[in-house]
Every structure is written in structure tokens, then in C-alpha cells.
Amino acid sequence: MTSIFRAHMGADFGRLHPELRRRFSVGLESGEGCIGEGTMERIWHGRGFVKPFLRLGGTRNILVPREGRDVPFVIENMPYADSYGRETVTFVRTFRLPDGPRRFDATMIHSPERGCVLDYLGTHQHLASDLHMSAEPDGSLLIRSGEHRFREGPLDLRVPRLIGGDAEVRESFDDTTGRFRIRVRVTNPYAGPLFGYEGSFTARYVDVRTHGVRGDLRPVREEARA
């Protein structure tokens, strides 16, 4: 067994910066989880009509319904086997905004059937996004979203591009500062920029074999369909 990210990227994984390789090697085989702590220099939203949708998503820890600058930030990447036996890694982001903490939750699995990492969003995994990862020439990681699906009960619907968002994530490591840098941008081909954030953080690694994974990092509901 190898990490879900290495399994998806194949030989391209070896072209990442060594610190990124370690960070994205978290998994059941390594027995390591990663906790990143830092600051989001900016959390931004698009035009006004986007805000009600962000507030709605915020009720299920999808996206961040508040803007801000210099916001303290924690990301917790913890591996576990879900109730269907799939290796899963949490991407739980907590933004400590002035009016209280806001979480953006995701859990990821490798989906060989779809040829991607499948990103389940929110506390109930109602939204699933295909993620395609590649190494850039400078060793940074580029993640682009593909198809989005809404899943609830028997429903399994493709989200039309008219109302969906195209996500682009760039993560790199700055050897000078010893910090990871991240930039997230979500856009719509018709409405333009929707949401994003950028900042930096340091990382430490924890032994999940010994300490396990906190229950509140796992989703309330798990989706069987990959």
C-alpha cells in the first residue's frame, strides 16, 4: 500500500519538492498524519451574489463564508480506513476568524475507476469532486478539479458548469522560510472568480498508529459511491 497521492500521481510524485513528497506521503503505510499551522494572508469572495451560496455551504463546512486578512489557520491531514475499507485522508481546514472559527472539511480517497483523487466535501460528503494532481517544473504541486457530483440517497447528479466551480490549488515549499505556501482559487466560467485564499504554514507530523484520528475530523455521513 502507498499513499493515495503517490498512487494517483505515479512517477510524477517523485518530481515534487522533498518536503511536499513527505507531506503527501501521509497515509496508513507511513503511519503519519500532518498538522499545518500558519496564516492565511487573504481569504476573498467574488461578487455579491456568491455570498448566499457560501453561507449555505458553510452550514456543512464547505468553503468559508467569511472574508479576512492575516487569519490564523490550521490544516489537519489524517489517514484512516473509512467504513467501506478505503484509505482516506482528511483535509480539515480551520480558519480562526474574528467572529469565531470556520471549518472547511474534505476527505479524499484514490479512485482508480475515475483516474483521480476523489474529494468528498463537507460534513456529509454530499459533494464529490474529481481532483487531478501534477508536479510543476519547480517542484510545486498543482491540483485542478474536474467533474463535480451531488450525491444524496439514490441521487447521483453531475453539477452543471453553469453553477459549479473550477478549483485550482498550488502548493509549494519555500526553502528560505521553511514554510509551505498555498494558493486556492475557485472560478466559474460564466460568473468569474468565486472564492479563494492564500497564505503559508509550517508542518509537523504525528504518529496516527499511536494517537489515532479524532472523531470530529471524520464526516458525519460517508458516501459509498466512488
N, C-alpha and C positions, 0 to 999 in steps of 0.2 A: 504494500500500500504506500502511496506517495501523497503529497498534499494535493488538494483539489485543484490548486492553481498550477502547479507543475504538471499535473495530469492533463490539464486543458492546453497549456502553452507548449508542451513538448520541449524541443531543443531551444526554442526562443527564450525559455525561462533562464537558461544559462547566460543569456546576454544582458540580464538585469544587473544593476549595481549590487555588489555583495550584500549590502545592508537590506536592500529590497528582497533579495533572494531569501535571506533569513526571515524577514518579516512575513513573506508569503509562503514560507515553509511551515507555518503553524498548522498543526493537524494531529490526527490520532497517532501517526507514526512517530513524529518528533516528540509528542507529549507536551508540546509547548503552546501556550497562548501568549498573546501580545497585548499590552496595555499602552496606548499612546496618550500623552498628556501635553497640551500646548495651548495655543491661542489661534482662534480664527480672526484674522485681521479684518475680515469683512464678510458678513452674511447679507446677501442682497436679494431683492424680489424684482420681478418685471412690472409691467403696467398694472394699474389698479384692479382690473378685472381678475387678475390672478389670485389676489389675496383671499377671497372667499374659498377657493379651491384648496389653498394652502392651509387655511384654518380647518377645513373639513378633514384634510389628510392628517392634520396634527392630532385629531381625536384618536387616531390609530397609530400614532408615532411614524407617520410618513411625511417626509420633508420637514421643514422648520417654518412655523407660521409667523415668525418674528424676524425683523432685520436687526443688525447690530454691528458694532465695530469693537475690535480687541476683546472678543468674547472667550473666556476660558472654556476649554474643550477637552473631552476625554473620548477615546475610541477603544472599545473592548472587542478583540478578535479572539474568540474562544472556540476550540473544536469539541464536538461531541457527536455521538451517533443518535440520530433522531428516532422517533418511534417506528419508522419504516426501515431502520438499519442503515440509513445513508449517512456518510460522513458529512457533517455540516459545520460551517464556521460562522460565528456571529459577527456582524458588523453593527454594533450598538454604539451610536454617537450621542453624547450628552453635551448640550450647549448650555452653559450657565449664564443665561440672560438676566438682565436686571429684574424682570418680573417673575423670575423663577426658572428652574431648569426645563429644557425641552429636549426630548429624545427623538432621534431618527433611527429606527430599528430596521435591520435587514438580516436575513440568514441566507447563506449561499451553499449550494451543492454543485458538484460537477455532473453535467448531463451529457453523456456521450451520445445519447439519442438526438439531441439538439445541437451537438457540437459546440457547446458553450458552458460557461458557468451560469447557473440559473440563480437569480437573485430574487428571493421572496421578500416583499416589502411589508413592513408594518407588523403589528402585534398578532394579526390573524392570517397573514400570508394570502390575503385576497388578491394582491397584485404580484405577478411574476414577470421579470424582465430577463431577456437573454443578454448576457454580457460577453463581449469578445475582447480579449486581452492580448497586448503585444508589447515587445520591448522596443524602445526608441534607440536611435544611434548613440545617445548619450547615457544609456543605461537606465533611463527612467521608464516607468510603466504607463502605458496608455490603455484606458478602458473605454470602450464605446458600447452603448446599449443597442440592442436590436429590437426584436418584436416584444411587445408588452401584452400580457393576457390578464383578464379578470376572471377569477375563479371563486364561485360560491355555490355550494351544493352541487346540483347537476350542471350548472352553467360553466362554460369554458369559452369565453369570448375574446377575440382579438380586439385590442383597443385601437380604434382608427387613428391614423396620424393626425387627423384634424383636431383631436382633443388630447393626444398623447404628447409625450416629451422625449426628446433625444438627449441622452445624458453623455457627457464626455468628462472623464476623470483623468487627471495627470498627477502621478505621484513620483517624487524623486527624492534623492538624498543629497544634502549639501555637506560635502566633506569639510568645508571651512567652519561651519557652525555645529556640525554633528547633529543636525536636525533633519527630519523628514519634512518635505514640503508637499502640500496637496492643493489642487485647484479643481473644483467641481462646477460644471456649467450645464444647465438643463435648458434646452430651447425647443420651440415649436416651429415647424417650417412656415406656418402661416402667421402666428402671433409673435414670433421673435423670442427674445430671452425671457425665461420664466423664473428661474431661481438659481442660486449658486452660492458658493463660499470658497474662501482661500485662506491658507494660514500655514502654520508649521507646528511640529511637535517632536518630542523625544519619545523613545520607546523602551520599555523594559519587558522582560519575558518571564513567564510564570510556569511552574510545573503543574499542568492540569491533572496529571495522574494522581498527584498527591492532594491537590486542593479541590479538584472537580470544577464544575461550572455552576455559577449561581443560577437559581431557578428563574430569577427575574430577567435574565438575559435571553431566555428561551421564549419562543412565541406562545401565545395562549392557545392557538389552534395551528395544527400542522397540515399542510396540503400534500396529498399523496401523489398528485399528478406532476410529473417532471416534463 
